[in-house]
């Protein structure tokens, strides 16, 4: 009969901190979460350059209006393989007037930052034939590996060799 190894308890003792480290939550910052002290430096009348120097590059500039900047960010916490939990979510909207001076600051947090979008169950009809998985696999057999060029096809680079 084999004797139990004496090194097993030592290995288990060494593995315990590694297992505990795997359960340590991981906090991640995504985007640009503007801290209150930096936000306090931006006042109505500040120029675009001053806002850029203080807050950094905006996450997004409005599509139809260059005078609206968005700073968006969130902080999440994830433990091991579980889905991350949102700790903080923030959207800062900076609007400028025609003279590129801050006209208004709006800070949205939490549920205010989420847009409600209703999905539609309909499907868009498309023209063409619906083919199954097996037809897709078999349909490509013989299409590849033909090294000869067809007449009239491009030579792929330098023209006709003139």
ROLO-204267 format. One record per residue: residue number from 1; x, y, z of N, C-alpha, C, O, CB in turn; chain. Coordinates in Angstrom, 1 decimal. Atoms other than C-alpha are relative to their C-alpha. Glycine has a CB too. Layout:
// residues N
<pt NUM,<X,Y,Z>,<X,Y,Z>,<X,Y,Z>,<X,Y,Z>,<X,Y,Z>,"A">;
...
// end
This chain:
// residues 162
<pt 1,<0.8,-1.2,0.0>,<0.0,0.0,0.0>,<0.9,1.2,0.0>,<1.9,1.3,0.7>,<-1.0,0.0,1.2>,"A">;
<pt 2,<-0.8,-1.2,0.2>,<1.3,3.4,-1.0>,<-0.3,1.0,1.2>,<-1.4,1.2,1.5>,<-0.2,0.7,-1.3>,"A">;
<pt 3,<0.2,-1.0,-1.0>,<1.9,6.0,1.7>,<-0.4,1.4,-0.6>,<0.0,1.7,-1.7>,<1.3,0.2,0.8>,"A">;
<pt 4,<0.4,-1.3,0.5>,<0.2,9.4,1.3>,<1.3,1.0,0.0>,<2.1,0.9,1.0>,<-1.1,0.7,0.8>,"A">;
<pt 5,<-1.2,-0.9,0.1>,<2.8,12.1,0.2>,<-0.2,1.1,1.1>,<-1.3,1.6,1.4>,<0.1,0.6,-1.4>,"A">;
<pt 6,<0.0,-1.1,-1.0>,<3.8,14.6,2.9>,<0.0,1.4,-0.7>,<-0.3,2.4,0.0>,<1.2,-0.1,0.9>,"A">;
<pt 7,<-0.1,-1.3,0.7>,<4.1,17.3,0.3>,<-1.4,0.5,-0.4>,<-1.6,1.7,-0.7>,<0.8,-0.1,-1.3>,"A">;
<pt 8,<1.4,-0.5,0.4>,<0.3,17.4,-0.4>,<-0.5,1.1,0.9>,<-1.0,2.1,0.3>,<-0.9,-1.2,0.1>,"A">;
<pt 9,<0.4,-1.1,-0.8>,<-0.5,19.6,2.6>,<0.7,1.3,-0.3>,<0.2,2.4,-0.3>,<0.1,-0.3,1.5>,"A">;
<pt 10,<-0.8,-1.2,0.4>,<2.3,22.0,1.6>,<-0.4,0.6,-1.3>,<-0.5,1.8,-1.4>,<1.5,-0.4,0.0>,"A">;
<pt 11,<0.5,-0.5,1.3>,<1.1,22.2,-2.0>,<-1.4,0.6,0.2>,<-1.7,1.7,-0.4>,<-0.1,-1.2,-1.0>,"A">;
<pt 12,<1.4,-0.6,-0.2>,<-2.5,22.8,-0.8>,<0.1,1.4,0.7>,<-0.6,2.3,0.3>,<-0.8,-1.0,0.9>,"A">;
<pt 13,<-0.2,-1.3,-0.7>,<-1.2,25.6,1.5>,<0.5,1.0,-1.0>,<0.1,2.2,-0.8>,<1.0,-0.2,1.2>,"A">;
<pt 14,<-0.5,-1.0,1.0>,<0.6,27.2,-1.4>,<-1.0,0.3,-1.0>,<-1.1,1.5,-1.5>,<1.3,-0.6,-0.7>,"A">;
<pt 15,<1.1,-0.3,1.0>,<-2.4,26.9,-3.7>,<-1.1,0.9,0.5>,<-1.8,1.5,-0.3>,<-0.6,-1.3,-0.5>,"A">;
<pt 16,<1.1,-0.8,-0.6>,<-4.8,28.6,-1.3>,<0.1,1.4,-0.3>,<-0.9,2.0,-0.7>,<0.1,-0.2,1.5>,"A">;
<pt 17,<0.0,-1.4,0.4>,<-3.5,32.1,-1.9>,<-0.3,0.3,-1.5>,<-0.9,1.3,-1.9>,<1.4,0.6,0.3>,"A">;
<pt 18,<0.3,-0.2,1.4>,<-3.7,31.6,-5.7>,<-1.5,-0.1,-0.2>,<-2.0,0.6,-1.1>,<0.8,-1.1,-0.8>,"A">;
<pt 19,<1.5,0.2,0.1>,<-7.3,30.4,-5.4>,<-0.7,1.3,0.5>,<-1.7,1.8,-0.1>,<-0.5,-1.2,0.7>,"A">;
<pt 20,<0.6,-1.2,-0.6>,<-8.1,33.4,-3.2>,<0.2,1.2,-0.9>,<-0.7,2.1,-1.0>,<0.6,0.3,1.4>,"A">;
<pt 21,<-0.3,-1.1,0.9>,<-6.4,35.8,-5.7>,<-1.0,0.0,-1.2>,<-1.3,1.0,-1.7>,<1.4,0.0,-0.4>,"A">;
<pt 22,<0.9,0.2,1.1>,<-8.7,34.4,-8.4>,<-1.4,0.6,0.3>,<-2.2,0.9,-0.6>,<-0.1,-1.4,-0.4>,"A">;
<pt 23,<1.3,-0.5,-0.4>,<-11.7,35.6,-6.4>,<0.0,1.5,0.3>,<-1.0,2.0,0.7>,<-0.5,-0.8,1.1>,"A">;
<pt 24,<-0.1,-1.4,-0.2>,<-10.5,39.1,-6.0>,<-0.7,0.8,-1.1>,<-0.4,0.6,-2.2>,<1.5,0.5,0.2>,"A">;
<pt 25,<0.7,-0.8,1.0>,<-12.8,41.6,-7.7>,<1.0,0.9,-0.8>,<2.0,1.4,-0.3>,<-1.1,0.9,0.6>,"A">;
<pt 26,<-0.8,-0.8,0.9>,<-11.3,43.4,-10.7>,<-0.8,1.2,-0.4>,<-2.0,1.1,-0.9>,<0.4,-0.8,-1.3>,"A">;
<pt 27,<0.7,-1.3,0.3>,<-12.3,47.1,-11.1>,<0.6,0.6,-1.3>,<1.8,0.7,-1.4>,<0.1,1.0,1.2>,"A">;
<pt 28,<-0.4,-0.5,1.3>,<-12.2,48.5,-14.6>,<-0.7,1.4,-0.3>,<-1.9,1.5,-0.1>,<-0.2,-1.0,-1.1>,"A">;
<pt 29,<0.5,-1.3,0.5>,<-12.6,52.1,-15.8>,<0.0,0.0,-1.5>,<1.0,-0.2,-2.1>,<0.8,1.2,0.6>,"A">;
<pt 30,<0.1,0.0,1.5>,<-13.9,52.5,-19.3>,<-0.5,1.4,-0.4>,<-1.5,1.9,0.3>,<-0.9,-1.1,-0.6>,"A">;
<pt 31,<0.5,-1.3,0.4>,<-14.3,55.8,-21.1>,<0.7,1.1,0.8>,<1.8,0.9,1.3>,<-1.4,0.1,0.1>,"A">;
<pt 32,<-0.6,-1.2,-0.7>,<-13.7,59.2,-19.4>,<-1.0,0.4,1.1>,<-1.9,1.1,0.9>,<0.2,1.1,-1.0>,"A">;
<pt 33,<0.8,-0.4,-1.2>,<-15.2,59.5,-15.9>,<0.6,1.3,0.5>,<1.8,1.3,1.0>,<0.0,-1.1,1.1>,"A">;
<pt 34,<-0.6,-1.3,-0.4>,<-14.7,63.2,-15.1>,<-0.2,0.1,1.5>,<-1.3,0.0,2.1>,<-0.8,1.1,-0.7>,"A">;
<pt 35,<0.0,-0.1,-1.5>,<-13.8,63.7,-11.4>,<-0.6,1.4,0.3>,<-0.5,2.4,-0.5>,<1.4,-0.1,0.6>,"A">;
<pt 36,<0.7,-1.2,-0.4>,<-15.6,66.5,-9.5>,<1.0,1.2,0.0>,<0.6,2.3,-0.3>,<-0.6,-0.2,1.4>,"A">;
<pt 37,<-0.9,-1.1,0.0>,<-12.4,68.5,-9.0>,<0.4,0.6,-1.4>,<0.6,1.8,-1.5>,<1.3,-0.4,0.8>,"A">;
<pt 38,<-0.2,-0.5,1.4>,<-11.7,68.7,-12.7>,<-1.2,0.7,-0.6>,<-1.1,1.7,-1.3>,<0.4,-1.2,-0.9>,"A">;
<pt 39,<1.2,-0.7,0.5>,<-15.3,69.5,-13.5>,<-0.2,1.4,0.6>,<-0.8,2.2,-0.1>,<-1.2,-0.9,0.3>,"A">;
<pt 40,<0.1,-1.3,-0.7>,<-15.2,72.4,-11.0>,<0.8,1.0,-0.7>,<0.5,2.2,-0.6>,<0.4,-0.1,1.4>,"A">;
<pt 41,<-0.8,-1.0,0.7>,<-12.5,74.0,-13.1>,<-0.6,0.5,-1.3>,<-0.2,1.5,-1.9>,<1.3,-0.6,-0.4>,"A">;
<pt 42,<0.6,-0.4,1.2>,<-14.8,74.2,-16.1>,<-1.3,0.8,0.4>,<-2.2,0.3,1.0>,<-0.4,-1.2,-0.9>,"A">;
<pt 43,<1.1,-0.8,-0.4>,<-17.2,77.1,-15.8>,<-0.7,0.5,-1.3>,<-0.1,0.5,-2.4>,<0.4,1.2,0.8>,"A">;
<pt 44,<0.6,-0.6,1.2>,<-19.7,78.8,-18.2>,<0.9,1.1,-0.5>,<1.4,1.9,0.4>,<-1.4,0.6,0.4>,"A">;
<pt 45,<-0.9,-1.0,0.6>,<-17.6,81.0,-20.5>,<1.4,-0.5,-0.3>,<2.2,0.1,-0.9>,<0.1,1.2,0.9>,"A">;
<pt 46,<-1.3,0.6,0.3>,<-14.6,78.7,-20.6>,<0.1,-0.4,-1.5>,<-0.9,-0.7,-2.2>,<0.2,-1.3,0.8>,"A">;
<pt 47,<-0.1,0.2,1.4>,<-13.2,78.2,-24.1>,<0.1,-1.5,-0.3>,<0.3,-2.3,0.6>,<1.3,0.7,-0.6>,"A">;
<pt 48,<-0.2,1.4,0.3>,<-13.0,74.9,-26.0>,<1.4,-0.5,0.3>,<1.5,-1.6,0.8>,<-0.3,-0.2,-1.5>,"A">;
<pt 49,<-1.3,0.4,-0.3>,<-9.3,74.8,-25.6>,<0.2,-0.2,1.5>,<0.9,-1.2,1.9>,<1.0,1.1,-0.4>,"A">;
<pt 50,<-0.1,0.1,-1.5>,<-9.6,75.3,-21.8>,<-0.7,-1.3,0.4>,<-0.2,-2.0,1.3>,<-0.6,1.2,0.7>,"A">;
<pt 51,<0.7,1.3,-0.3>,<-12.2,72.4,-21.7>,<0.9,-1.2,-0.4>,<0.9,-2.2,0.3>,<-1.4,0.0,-0.6>,"A">;
<pt 52,<-0.8,1.1,0.5>,<-9.9,70.2,-23.8>,<1.2,-0.2,1.0>,<1.5,-1.3,1.3>,<0.5,0.3,-1.4>,"A">;
<pt 53,<-1.2,0.2,-0.9>,<-6.9,70.9,-21.5>,<-0.4,-0.5,1.4>,<0.4,-1.2,2.0>,<0.7,1.4,0.2>,"A">;
<pt 54,<0.5,0.4,-1.4>,<-9.0,70.3,-18.3>,<-0.5,-1.4,0.0>,<-0.2,-2.2,0.8>,<-1.0,1.0,0.5>,"A">;
<pt 55,<0.7,1.3,0.0>,<-11.1,67.3,-19.3>,<0.6,-1.0,-0.9>,<0.3,-2.2,-0.8>,<-1.5,0.3,-0.3>,"A">;
<pt 56,<-0.5,0.9,1.0>,<-9.2,65.9,-22.2>,<-0.9,-0.1,-1.2>,<-1.8,0.7,-1.3>,<0.2,-1.5,0.6>,"A">;
<pt 57,<0.8,0.2,1.2>,<-10.5,64.7,-25.5>,<-1.4,-0.5,0.3>,<-1.5,-1.4,1.1>,<0.8,-0.9,-0.9>,"A">;
<pt 58,<1.4,0.5,-0.2>,<-14.3,64.2,-25.6>,<-0.1,-1.4,-0.5>,<0.5,-1.8,-1.5>,<-1.0,0.9,-0.6>,"A">;
<pt 59,<0.3,1.4,0.5>,<-15.6,60.6,-26.0>,<-0.6,0.1,-1.3>,<-0.4,-0.7,-2.2>,<-0.8,-0.7,1.0>,"A">;
<pt 60,<0.7,-0.1,1.3>,<-17.8,61.8,-28.8>,<-0.4,1.5,-0.2>,<-0.7,2.2,0.8>,<-1.3,-0.9,0.0>,"A">;
<pt 61,<0.5,-1.3,0.4>,<-18.7,65.0,-30.6>,<-1.3,-0.2,-0.7>,<-1.4,-1.1,-1.5>,<1.0,0.9,-0.9>,"A">;
<pt 62,<1.3,0.2,0.6>,<-22.3,65.4,-31.6>,<0.1,0.0,-1.6>,<0.9,0.7,-2.2>,<-1.0,1.2,0.4>,"A">;
<pt 63,<0.0,0.3,1.5>,<-23.0,64.2,-35.2>,<-0.4,1.3,-0.8>,<0.2,1.6,-1.8>,<-0.9,-1.1,-0.3>,"A">;
<pt 64,<0.6,-1.1,0.8>,<-25.0,67.3,-36.3>,<0.4,1.3,0.6>,<0.0,2.4,0.0>,<-1.4,-0.1,0.0>,"A">;
<pt 65,<-0.3,-1.3,-0.7>,<-23.5,70.0,-34.0>,<1.4,-0.2,0.6>,<1.6,-0.9,1.6>,<-1.0,0.4,1.0>,"A">;
<pt 66,<-1.4,0.1,-0.5>,<-19.7,70.4,-33.4>,<0.1,0.7,1.4>,<1.1,0.6,2.0>,<1.0,0.7,-1.0>,"A">;
<pt 67,<-0.1,-0.7,-1.2>,<-20.6,72.5,-30.4>,<-0.6,-0.7,1.2>,<-0.9,-0.2,2.3>,<-0.8,1.3,-0.1>,"A">;
<pt 68,<0.5,0.9,-1.1>,<-21.8,69.6,-28.2>,<1.0,-1.1,0.1>,<1.2,-2.0,-0.8>,<-1.4,-0.5,-0.3>,"A">;
<pt 69,<-1.0,1.0,-0.3>,<-19.2,67.4,-26.6>,<-0.5,-0.9,1.1>,<-1.2,-0.5,2.0>,<1.4,0.6,0.5>,"A">;
<pt 70,<0.4,1.0,-1.0>,<-19.9,64.2,-24.7>,<1.2,-0.7,0.6>,<2.1,-1.1,-0.1>,<-0.9,-1.1,-0.6>,"A">;
<pt 71,<-1.0,0.7,-0.7>,<-17.7,62.7,-22.0>,<-0.7,-1.2,0.7>,<-1.5,-0.9,1.6>,<0.8,0.9,1.1>,"A">;
<pt 72,<0.7,1.2,-0.5>,<-18.9,59.1,-21.2>,<1.0,-0.9,0.6>,<2.1,-1.1,0.1>,<-0.8,-0.6,-1.1>,"A">;
<pt 73,<-0.9,1.0,-0.7>,<-17.5,56.6,-18.8>,<-0.8,-0.8,1.0>,<-1.9,-0.5,1.4>,<1.2,0.6,0.6>,"A">;
<pt 74,<0.6,0.8,-1.0>,<-18.3,53.8,-16.5>,<1.1,-0.8,0.8>,<2.1,-1.1,0.2>,<-1.0,-1.0,-0.5>,"A">;
<pt 75,<-0.9,0.8,-0.8>,<-16.6,51.9,-13.7>,<-0.8,-1.3,0.4>,<-1.9,-1.3,0.9>,<0.4,0.7,1.4>,"A">;
<pt 76,<0.6,1.4,-0.2>,<-17.3,48.1,-13.4>,<0.9,-0.8,0.9>,<2.1,-0.5,1.1>,<-0.2,-0.7,-1.3>,"A">;
<pt 77,<-0.8,0.9,-0.8>,<-16.3,45.4,-11.0>,<-0.4,-1.4,-0.4>,<-1.6,-1.7,-0.5>,<-0.3,0.3,1.6>,"A">;
<pt 78,<0.3,1.4,0.4>,<-16.0,41.8,-12.0>,<0.8,-1.0,0.9>,<2.0,-0.8,1.2>,<0.4,-0.2,-1.5>,"A">;
<pt 79,<-0.6,1.0,-0.8>,<-15.3,38.8,-9.8>,<0.1,-1.3,-0.8>,<-1.0,-1.8,-1.2>,<-0.7,-0.2,1.3>,"A">;
<pt 80,<-0.2,1.3,0.7>,<-13.8,35.7,-11.5>,<-0.7,0.1,-1.4>,<-0.4,1.0,-2.2>,<-0.5,-1.2,0.8>,"A">;
<pt 81,<0.6,0.2,1.3>,<-15.9,34.6,-14.4>,<-1.5,0.6,-0.1>,<-2.2,0.4,-1.1>,<0.0,-1.4,-0.5>,"A">;
<pt 82,<1.4,-0.5,-0.1>,<-19.2,36.3,-13.3>,<-0.1,1.3,-0.9>,<0.9,1.9,-1.2>,<-0.3,0.3,1.4>,"A">;
<pt 83,<0.3,-1.2,0.7>,<-20.8,39.2,-15.3>,<0.4,1.2,0.8>,<0.3,1.2,2.1>,<-1.5,0.1,-0.4>,"A">;
<pt 84,<-0.4,-1.2,-0.8>,<-19.4,42.6,-14.3>,<-1.2,0.8,0.5>,<-2.3,0.8,-0.1>,<0.9,0.9,-0.9>,"A">;
<pt 85,<1.0,-0.8,-0.6>,<-21.4,44.8,-12.0>,<0.4,1.5,-0.3>,<1.5,1.8,-0.1>,<-0.2,-0.2,1.5>,"A">;
<pt 86,<-0.3,-1.4,0.2>,<-21.7,48.5,-12.9>,<-0.1,0.8,1.3>,<-1.1,0.8,1.9>,<-1.0,0.6,-1.1>,"A">;
<pt 87,<-0.1,-0.7,-1.2>,<-20.5,50.6,-10.0>,<-0.4,1.5,-0.2>,<-1.1,2.1,0.6>,<1.4,0.0,0.6>,"A">;
<pt 88,<0.3,-1.4,0.2>,<-20.8,54.0,-11.6>,<-0.1,0.2,-1.6>,<0.7,-0.4,-2.3>,<1.1,1.0,0.6>,"A">;
<pt 89,<0.1,-0.4,1.4>,<-21.9,55.4,-15.0>,<-0.4,1.4,-0.1>,<-1.2,2.0,0.7>,<-1.2,-0.9,-0.7>,"A">;
<pt 90,<0.1,-1.5,0.1>,<-21.7,59.0,-16.1>,<0.1,0.5,-1.4>,<0.9,0.0,-2.2>,<1.1,0.6,0.9>,"A">;
<pt 91,<0.0,-0.8,1.2>,<-22.4,61.2,-19.1>,<0.1,1.4,0.3>,<-0.8,2.0,1.0>,<-1.2,-0.4,-1.0>,"A">;
<pt 92,<-0.1,-1.5,-0.2>,<-21.2,64.8,-19.1>,<-0.2,0.6,-1.4>,<0.5,0.3,-2.4>,<1.4,0.4,0.6>,"A">;
<pt 93,<0.3,-0.7,1.3>,<-22.6,67.0,-21.9>,<0.4,1.4,0.2>,<-0.1,2.2,1.0>,<-1.6,-0.1,-0.4>,"A">;
<pt 94,<-0.5,-1.4,0.0>,<-20.7,70.2,-22.6>,<-0.5,0.7,-1.3>,<-0.2,0.2,-2.4>,<1.5,0.1,0.1>,"A">;
<pt 95,<0.5,-0.7,1.1>,<-22.5,72.6,-24.9>,<0.7,1.4,-0.1>,<0.8,2.1,0.8>,<-1.6,0.2,0.0>,"A">;
<pt 96,<-0.7,-1.3,0.2>,<-20.7,75.6,-26.5>,<-0.9,0.9,-0.8>,<-1.7,0.4,-1.6>,<1.4,-0.3,-0.7>,"A">;
<pt 97,<0.7,-1.0,0.8>,<-22.1,78.8,-28.0>,<0.7,0.2,-1.3>,<1.7,-0.5,-1.6>,<-0.2,1.3,0.8>,"A">;
<pt 98,<-0.5,-0.3,1.3>,<-21.3,80.3,-31.4>,<1.5,0.5,0.1>,<2.2,0.5,-0.9>,<-0.8,1.0,-0.7>,"A">;
<pt 99,<-1.3,-0.6,-0.2>,<-18.1,81.9,-29.9>,<0.9,-1.0,0.6>,<2.0,-0.7,1.1>,<-0.1,1.2,0.8>,"A">;
<pt 100,<-0.8,1.1,-0.6>,<-16.8,78.5,-28.7>,<0.3,0.1,1.5>,<1.4,-0.2,2.0>,<1.3,-0.2,-0.7>,"A">;
<pt 101,<-0.1,-0.1,-1.4>,<-17.4,79.3,-25.1>,<-1.1,-0.9,0.6>,<-2.1,-1.2,0.0>,<-0.3,1.5,0.5>,"A">;
<pt 102,<1.0,0.9,-0.7>,<-19.2,76.9,-22.6>,<-1.3,0.7,0.3>,<-1.3,1.8,1.0>,<0.6,-0.6,1.3>,"A">;
<pt 103,<1.3,-0.6,-0.3>,<-22.9,77.7,-22.6>,<-0.7,-0.8,1.1>,<-1.4,-0.2,1.9>,<-0.8,-0.1,-1.3>,"A">;
<pt 104,<0.6,0.8,-1.1>,<-24.0,74.8,-20.4>,<0.7,-1.3,0.2>,<1.4,-1.8,-0.7>,<-1.5,-0.3,-0.3>,"A">;
<pt 105,<-0.6,1.3,-0.4>,<-22.8,71.7,-18.5>,<-1.2,-0.8,0.5>,<-1.9,-0.3,1.4>,<1.1,0.2,1.0>,"A">;
<pt 106,<1.0,0.8,-0.5>,<-25.1,68.8,-17.9>,<0.6,-1.4,0.3>,<1.3,-2.0,-0.5>,<-1.2,-0.2,-1.0>,"A">;
<pt 107,<-0.6,1.3,-0.4>,<-24.1,65.7,-15.9>,<-1.2,-0.9,0.3>,<-2.1,-0.7,1.1>,<0.9,0.2,1.3>,"A">;
<pt 108,<1.0,1.1,-0.2>,<-26.2,62.5,-16.1>,<0.7,-1.2,0.6>,<1.8,-1.5,0.2>,<-0.7,-0.3,-1.3>,"A">;
<pt 109,<-0.6,1.2,-0.6>,<-25.6,59.5,-13.9>,<-1.0,-1.1,0.1>,<-2.2,-0.8,0.0>,<0.6,0.4,1.4>,"A">;
<pt 110,<0.8,1.1,-0.2>,<-27.0,56.1,-13.4>,<-1.0,-0.3,-1.1>,<-0.6,-0.4,-2.3>,<-0.8,0.2,1.3>,"A">;
<pt 111,<1.0,0.4,1.0>,<-30.3,55.3,-15.1>,<-0.3,1.1,-1.0>,<-0.9,0.9,-2.1>,<-1.3,-0.3,0.7>,"A">;
<pt 112,<0.2,-1.1,1.0>,<-30.4,58.8,-16.8>,<0.8,-0.2,-1.2>,<0.5,0.3,-2.3>,<0.3,1.3,0.7>,"A">;
<pt 113,<-0.9,0.2,1.1>,<-27.6,57.6,-19.1>,<-0.5,-1.1,-1.0>,<0.1,-1.2,-2.1>,<1.3,-0.3,0.5>,"A">;
<pt 114,<0.4,1.1,0.9>,<-29.5,54.7,-20.6>,<-1.2,0.4,-0.9>,<-2.2,0.9,-0.4>,<-0.5,-1.3,0.9>,"A">;
<pt 115,<1.0,-0.3,1.0>,<-31.6,55.1,-23.7>,<-0.9,-1.2,-0.1>,<-0.4,-2.3,-0.2>,<0.5,0.5,-1.4>,"A">;
<pt 116,<1.0,1.1,0.2>,<-34.8,53.0,-24.0>,<-0.2,-0.2,-1.5>,<-0.7,0.7,-2.2>,<-1.3,0.3,0.8>,"A">;
<pt 117,<0.2,0.3,1.4>,<-34.9,51.3,-27.3>,<-0.9,-1.2,-0.1>,<-0.6,-2.3,0.5>,<1.4,-0.3,-0.8>,"A">;
<pt 118,<0.9,1.1,0.2>,<-37.8,49.1,-28.3>,<0.4,-0.8,-1.2>,<0.7,-0.2,-2.3>,<-1.5,0.4,-0.1>,"A">;
<pt 119,<-0.3,0.9,1.1>,<-37.0,46.1,-30.5>,<-1.2,-0.4,-0.8>,<-2.3,-0.4,-0.2>,<0.8,-1.2,0.4>,"A">;
<pt 120,<1.1,0.4,0.8>,<-39.2,45.0,-33.4>,<0.2,-1.4,-0.4>,<1.3,-1.8,-0.7>,<-0.1,0.9,-1.3>,"A">;
<pt 121,<-0.1,1.5,0.2>,<-39.9,41.3,-33.9>,<-0.1,-0.3,-1.5>,<0.2,-1.5,-1.9>,<-1.1,-0.7,0.7>,"A">;
<pt 122,<0.1,0.3,1.5>,<-40.4,41.6,-37.7>,<1.4,-0.3,-0.5>,<2.4,0.1,0.0>,<-0.6,1.2,-0.7>,"A">;
<pt 123,<-1.2,0.2,0.7>,<-37.8,40.4,-40.1>,<-0.1,0.7,-1.3>,<-1.1,0.8,-1.9>,<0.3,-1.5,-0.2>,"A">;
<pt 124,<0.0,-0.6,1.3>,<-36.7,42.2,-43.2>,<0.1,-1.0,-1.1>,<1.1,-1.8,-1.1>,<1.2,1.0,-0.1>,"A">;
<pt 125,<-0.1,1.0,1.0>,<-37.4,40.2,-46.3>,<1.2,0.4,-1.0>,<1.5,1.5,-1.2>,<-1.3,0.0,-0.9>,"A">;
<pt 126,<-1.1,-0.2,0.9>,<-34.5,39.7,-48.6>,<-0.2,-0.9,-1.3>,<-0.9,-1.9,-1.2>,<1.4,-0.4,0.6>,"A">;
<pt 127,<0.2,0.8,1.2>,<-34.3,38.5,-52.2>,<1.1,-1.1,0.0>,<2.2,-0.9,0.6>,<0.1,0.9,-1.2>,"A">;
<pt 128,<-1.0,1.1,0.1>,<-32.4,35.3,-53.0>,<-0.5,-1.3,0.5>,<-1.6,-1.3,1.1>,<1.3,0.5,0.6>,"A">;
<pt 129,<0.3,1.4,-0.5>,<-32.4,31.7,-52.1>,<0.5,-0.2,1.4>,<1.6,0.1,1.7>,<0.5,-1.0,-1.0>,"A">;
<pt 130,<-0.5,0.4,-1.3>,<-32.2,30.5,-48.6>,<0.6,-1.4,-0.1>,<0.0,-2.4,-0.5>,<-1.2,-0.1,1.0>,"A">;
<pt 131,<-0.7,1.2,0.0>,<-29.6,27.8,-48.3>,<0.3,-0.5,1.4>,<0.6,0.3,2.3>,<1.2,0.1,-0.9>,"A">;
<pt 132,<-0.3,0.6,-1.3>,<-28.9,25.4,-45.5>,<1.5,-0.1,0.3>,<2.3,0.3,-0.6>,<-0.7,-1.3,0.2>,"A">;
<pt 133,<-1.4,0.1,-0.5>,<-25.7,24.7,-43.6>,<0.8,-1.0,-1.0>,<1.9,-0.6,-1.4>,<0.1,-0.6,1.4>,"A">;
<pt 134,<-0.7,1.0,0.8>,<-24.8,21.6,-45.7>,<0.2,0.6,-1.4>,<1.2,0.3,-2.0>,<-0.8,-1.3,-0.1>,"A">;
<pt 135,<-0.1,-0.6,1.3>,<-25.5,23.5,-49.0>,<1.1,1.0,0.0>,<1.8,1.2,-1.0>,<-1.3,0.6,-0.4>,"A">;
<pt 136,<-1.1,-0.9,-0.1>,<-23.1,26.2,-47.8>,<1.3,-0.6,0.0>,<2.3,-0.2,-0.7>,<-0.2,0.9,1.3>,"A">;
<pt 137,<-1.3,0.7,0.0>,<-20.4,23.7,-47.1>,<0.4,-0.6,-1.4>,<1.5,-0.4,-1.8>,<0.0,-1.1,1.0>,"A">;
<pt 138,<-0.2,0.7,1.3>,<-20.8,21.8,-50.4>,<0.1,1.0,-1.1>,<0.8,0.8,-2.1>,<-1.1,-1.0,-0.3>,"A">;
<pt 139,<0.0,-1.0,1.0>,<-21.3,25.0,-52.4>,<1.3,0.5,-0.4>,<1.5,1.0,-1.5>,<-0.9,1.1,0.4>,"A">;
<pt 140,<-1.3,-0.6,0.2>,<-17.7,26.1,-52.1>,<1.0,-1.1,-0.5>,<2.1,-0.7,-0.9>,<0.5,0.6,1.2>,"A">;
<pt 141,<-0.9,1.0,0.5>,<-16.2,22.8,-53.2>,<0.3,0.2,-1.5>,<-0.6,0.4,-2.3>,<-0.6,-1.5,0.2>,"A">;
<pt 142,<-0.4,-0.2,1.4>,<-14.2,23.3,-56.4>,<0.2,1.4,-0.4>,<0.6,1.7,-1.5>,<-0.9,-0.7,-0.9>,"A">;
<pt 143,<-0.1,-1.4,0.4>,<-14.3,27.1,-56.3>,<1.4,0.5,0.3>,<1.8,1.6,-0.3>,<-1.0,0.8,0.8>,"A">;
<pt 144,<-1.3,-0.5,-0.3>,<-10.8,27.5,-54.9>,<1.1,-0.9,-0.6>,<0.8,-2.1,-0.9>,<0.2,0.1,1.5>,"A">;
<pt 145,<-1.1,0.8,0.5>,<-7.4,26.4,-56.1>,<0.2,0.0,-1.5>,<1.2,-0.6,-2.0>,<-0.2,-1.4,0.4>,"A">;
<pt 146,<-0.2,-0.1,1.4>,<-7.8,27.3,-59.8>,<0.9,1.1,-0.2>,<0.6,2.3,-0.1>,<-1.4,0.2,-0.7>,"A">;
<pt 147,<-1.0,-1.0,0.2>,<-4.6,29.1,-60.6>,<0.0,0.7,-1.3>,<0.5,1.8,-1.4>,<1.4,-0.6,0.2>,"A">;
<pt 148,<0.1,-0.6,1.3>,<-5.4,29.9,-64.2>,<-0.9,1.1,0.0>,<-2.0,1.1,0.6>,<-0.4,-1.1,-1.1>,"A">;
<pt 149,<0.9,-1.2,0.0>,<-6.8,33.3,-64.8>,<-0.9,-0.1,-1.2>,<-0.6,-0.6,-2.3>,<0.9,1.3,-0.1>,"A">;
<pt 150,<1.0,-0.1,1.1>,<-9.9,33.8,-66.9>,<0.3,1.1,-0.9>,<0.9,2.1,-0.5>,<-1.4,0.1,0.6>,"A">;
<pt 151,<-0.2,-1.1,0.9>,<-9.7,35.9,-70.0>,<-0.7,1.3,0.5>,<-1.9,1.2,0.9>,<-0.4,-0.4,-1.4>,"A">;
<pt 152,<0.6,-1.3,-0.3>,<-10.4,39.6,-69.3>,<0.2,0.3,1.5>,<-0.2,1.4,1.9>,<-1.4,-0.1,-0.3>,"A">;
<pt 153,<-0.2,-0.4,-1.4>,<-9.5,39.4,-65.6>,<1.2,0.8,0.2>,<2.1,0.7,-0.6>,<0.0,-1.3,0.9>,"A">;
<pt 154,<-1.2,-0.9,-0.2>,<-7.0,41.8,-64.1>,<1.1,-0.9,0.4>,<1.0,-2.0,0.9>,<-0.3,1.0,1.1>,"A">;
<pt 155,<-1.2,0.8,-0.3>,<-3.4,40.7,-63.8>,<0.5,0.2,1.4>,<1.4,-0.4,1.8>,<1.1,0.4,-1.0>,"A">;
<pt 156,<-0.4,-0.2,-1.4>,<-3.2,42.0,-60.2>,<1.1,0.9,0.3>,<1.6,0.8,1.4>,<0.3,-1.3,0.5>,"A">;
<pt 157,<-1.0,-0.9,-0.5>,<-0.7,44.7,-60.3>,<0.5,1.0,-1.0>,<0.2,2.2,-0.9>,<1.1,-0.8,0.4>,"A">;
<pt 158,<-0.7,-0.9,0.8>,<1.3,46.2,-63.1>,<-0.6,0.2,-1.4>,<0.1,0.8,-2.3>,<1.4,-0.5,-0.2>,"A">;
<pt 159,<0.6,-0.3,1.3>,<-1.1,46.4,-66.0>,<0.3,-1.1,-1.0>,<0.3,-2.3,-0.6>,<0.5,1.3,-0.5>,"A">;
<pt 160,<-0.1,0.9,1.1>,<-0.5,44.7,-69.3>,<1.5,-0.3,-0.3>,<1.7,-1.0,-1.3>,<-0.7,0.4,-1.2>,"A">;
<pt 161,<-1.4,0.3,0.2>,<3.3,44.5,-69.1>,<0.7,0.9,-1.1>,<1.7,0.5,-1.7>,<0.1,-1.4,-0.5>,"A">;
<pt 162,<-0.6,-0.9,0.9>,<4.1,47.5,-71.3>,<1.3,0.5,0.5>,<2.0,1.3,-0.1>,<-0.9,1.1,-0.4>,"A">;
// end
